[in-house]
Amino acid sequence: MPIQKSIIDQEVQLIGKQLEARKLDIAKSLLKPGADNAEALRLHTELVQLCAETILIGIEETMPNVTKWGRETGELAVSYGSELDESLKTTSEFRQAIWDVIELITVEANHTVQSVFAAGKLVDRMLDHAVYAYSTAYVTSYKNNLSHAQEVFLELSVPVVPILEGVAVLPIIGDVDTHRASLLMETALKESTEKRLTHLFIDLSGVTIVDTMVANNIFNIIYSLELLGVKGILSGIRPEVAQTMIHLGIDFSSIQTHSTLKQALGRHIL
């Protein structure tokens, strides 16, 4: 004889209420030694509560809170330096813990199998959405942090170092892409103006590759400096780089160049 829907609904509600009543015990069972137990306990408790609310009032009504929890937790995980794969593993353990409690509640109250699956489906849908919101927020926050760190690194990698009154050195180390070339231009012009420079030595000792794009950017920096009344002088062009420039047909004849920074300073300043 088919079980009446009203009976299943009543049992599902009872499962939800029992989950809510046991949320603290479930959350404590998931704590790991050495972790920030206070924070972990709060997050686990909130997620169990969301599971219970999903069963009690419906998944559509609970979904905004699930999304909010997932996003906030994902961002928090990045700030704590948590790995995404470890976090997702914890989610799997959480899902299993919820199912174990649902099974225990069912046995204790002698609920029907239909009620168990009805409650379980709601919980699984909710947890899937929580994982999605968590993962999306984690990746977005991680990318933002990485982008910010890269910006800071690039800014630190373009120092204009004063050595005498009106004289400074801009050492360039590593590859020069379009973004960094733009930053080099901005920094060179800004620092030259603020420091009232008359000479800026651009040292290429740390640049391993000079192609047409890099050469054009260096030309642009030096010509822009001239418009400000600043003499731009190149140094540190290594033999292999010079050879590459010749093969590319790059002409530096209109720009003063020197093989070393010491040579450039000795010729123009010292």
C-alpha positions in Angstrom: 0.0 0.0 0.0 1.5 3.4 -1.1 2.6 5.6 1.8 0.6 8.8 2.0 2.5 12.0 1.0 1.4 13.7 4.3 3.1 11.0 6.3 6.3 11.4 4.3 6.1 15.2 4.7 5.7 14.9 8.4 8.7 12.5 8.7 10.9 14.8 6.6 10.0 17.7 8.9 11.0 15.6 11.9 14.3 14.8 10.3 14.9 18.5 9.7 14.1 19.3 13.3 16.4 16.6 14.6 19.2 17.8 12.4 18.7 21.3 13.8 18.7 20.0 17.4 21.9 18.0 16.9 23.7 20.6 14.8 26.3 21.4 17.5 27.2 17.7 18.0 27.5 17.2 14.3 29.7 20.3 13.9 32.0 19.1 16.8 32.4 15.7 15.3 34.0 17.3 12.2 36.6 19.2 14.1 40.2 18.3 13.4 43.2 18.5 15.8 45.3 21.6 15.3 42.7 23.6 13.4 41.1 26.9 14.4 38.4 25.0 16.2 36.3 28.1 17.2 36.0 29.3 13.6 35.6 25.8 12.2 32.9 25.0 14.7 31.0 28.2 13.7 31.2 27.4 10.0 30.2 23.8 10.4 27.3 24.7 12.7 26.0 27.2 10.2 26.1 24.7 7.4 24.2 22.1 9.5 21.6 24.8 10.3 21.3 25.5 6.5 20.8 21.7 5.9 18.0 21.7 8.5 16.4 24.8 7.1 16.5 23.4 3.6 14.5 20.4 4.8 12.1 22.5 7.0 11.3 25.4 4.8 12.4 24.4 1.3 15.5 24.7 -0.8 14.4 27.7 -2.8 13.8 29.7 0.3 17.2 28.7 1.8 19.3 29.1 -1.4 20.2 32.8 -0.9 21.6 32.1 2.5 23.5 29.0 1.2 25.0 31.2 -1.6 26.0 33.8 1.0 27.6 31.2 3.3 29.5 29.6 0.4 30.9 32.9 -0.9 32.0 34.2 2.6 33.5 30.9 3.5 35.4 30.7 0.1 36.9 34.1 0.6 37.8 33.3 4.2 39.5 30.1 3.1 41.8 32.1 0.8 42.7 34.5 3.5 43.6 31.6 5.8 45.7 30.0 3.0 43.6 26.9 2.8 44.0 24.7 -0.2 40.9 24.2 -2.4 41.3 20.4 -2.7 41.5 20.0 1.1 38.4 22.2 1.5 36.5 20.1 -1.0 37.6 17.0 0.9 36.2 18.4 4.1 32.9 19.0 2.2 32.7 15.3 1.3 33.3 14.4 5.0 30.6 16.8 6.0 28.1 15.3 3.5 28.9 11.8 4.9 28.4 13.1 8.5 24.9 14.5 7.6 23.9 11.3 5.9 25.0 9.2 9.0 22.9 11.4 11.3 19.9 11.1 9.0 20.3 7.4 9.0 20.5 7.4 12.8 17.4 9.6 13.1 15.6 7.3 10.7 16.4 4.2 12.7 15.5 5.8 16.0 12.1 7.1 14.8 11.4 4.2 12.4 10.9 6.6 9.4 10.1 5.3 6.0 12.7 4.9 3.3 10.9 7.4 1.1 11.3 10.0 3.9 15.0 9.4 4.1 15.5 9.9 0.4 13.3 12.9 0.3 15.3 14.6 3.0 18.6 13.4 1.6 17.9 14.8 -1.9 17.2 18.2 -0.4 20.4 18.1 1.6 22.5 17.0 -1.4 21.1 19.7 -3.7 21.8 22.3 -1.0 25.4 21.1 -0.4 26.1 21.0 -4.2 25.1 24.6 -4.4 27.2 25.5 -1.3 30.2 23.8 -2.9 29.6 25.7 -6.2 29.3 29.1 -4.4 32.4 28.2 -2.2 34.6 27.2 -5.2 33.6 30.2 -7.3 34.3 32.6 -4.5 37.6 30.8 -3.6 38.9 31.0 -7.2 37.8 34.6 -7.7 39.4 35.7 -4.4 42.5 33.7 -5.1 42.9 35.4 -8.6 42.3 38.8 -7.1 45.0 38.2 -4.4 47.4 36.9 -7.1 46.7 39.8 -9.3 47.3 42.2 -6.4 50.6 40.5 -5.5 51.7 40.6 -9.1 51.0 44.4 -9.2 53.0 44.9 -6.0 55.8 42.8 -7.3 55.9 44.7 -10.6 56.0 48.0 -8.8 58.9 46.9 -6.6 60.6 45.6 -9.7 60.7 49.1 -11.3 62.8 51.1 -8.8 64.3 54.5 -9.8 67.3 54.7 -7.5 68.9 58.2 -7.0 72.7 58.2 -6.9 73.5 61.9 -7.2 71.6 65.2 -7.3 69.5 65.0 -10.4 70.9 61.6 -11.4 69.2 58.2 -10.9 69.4 54.6 -12.2 66.5 52.5 -13.4 67.6 48.8 -13.3 65.5 46.5 -15.4 65.5 42.8 -14.4 63.7 40.0 -16.1 61.4 39.9 -19.1 59.5 42.9 -20.3 56.0 42.4 -21.4 53.4 44.9 -22.5 52.0 45.5 -19.0 55.5 45.9 -17.5 56.6 48.2 -20.3 53.7 50.5 -19.5 54.7 50.5 -15.9 58.3 51.3 -16.8 57.2 54.2 -18.8 54.9 55.5 -16.1 57.5 55.1 -13.3 60.3 56.6 -15.3 58.3 59.8 -16.2 56.8 60.2 -12.8 60.0 59.6 -10.8 62.0 61.8 -13.2 59.6 64.7 -12.6 59.3 64.2 -8.8 63.0 63.8 -8.3 63.9 66.6 -10.8 66.3 64.4 -12.7 68.6 65.6 -15.4 70.0 62.1 -16.2 68.3 58.7 -15.9 70.5 55.6 -16.6 68.4 52.7 -17.8 70.4 49.5 -17.0 69.6 46.4 -19.0 72.1 44.1 -17.3 69.2 41.9 -16.0 67.3 41.7 -19.3 67.9 38.4 -21.0 65.7 39.0 -24.1 65.4 42.1 -26.2 63.0 41.8 -29.1 61.4 44.4 -31.3 58.6 45.1 -28.7 61.1 45.6 -25.9 63.3 47.8 -28.0 60.4 50.0 -29.1 59.3 50.4 -25.5 62.8 51.5 -24.5 62.9 54.0 -27.4 59.6 55.4 -26.3 60.8 55.8 -22.7 63.9 57.6 -23.7 62.2 59.9 -26.2 59.5 60.7 -23.6 62.2 61.5 -21.1 63.8 64.0 -23.6 60.5 65.8 -23.7 60.8 66.4 -20.0 64.4 67.6 -20.4 65.9 64.3 -19.0 68.8 62.6 -20.7 68.1 58.9 -21.0 71.2 56.7 -21.3 71.3 52.9 -21.8 73.8 50.6 -20.1 74.3 46.9 -19.5 73.6 45.7 -23.0 75.4 42.3 -23.0 77.1 40.9 -26.2 74.5 38.3 -26.8 71.7 40.8 -26.5 73.5 43.2 -28.8 73.9 40.4 -31.3 70.2 39.7 -31.2 69.4 43.3 -31.7 71.6 43.5 -34.8 69.9 40.4 -36.2 66.5 42.0 -35.6 67.6 45.2 -37.3 67.2 47.3 -34.2 69.0 50.6 -34.5 70.2 52.2 -31.3 72.5 54.6 -33.0 70.5 57.7 -31.9 70.7 56.6 -28.3 73.8 56.7 -26.1 74.6 53.1 -25.0 77.3 51.6 -22.8 78.3 48.0 -22.0 78.2 48.6 -18.2 76.6 51.0 -15.7 80.1 51.8 -14.4 81.2 52.8 -17.8 78.1 55.0 -18.4 78.5 56.8 -15.1 82.2 57.4 -15.7 81.5 58.9 -19.1 78.6 61.2 -18.2 78.7 61.9 -14.5 81.9 60.9 -12.6 
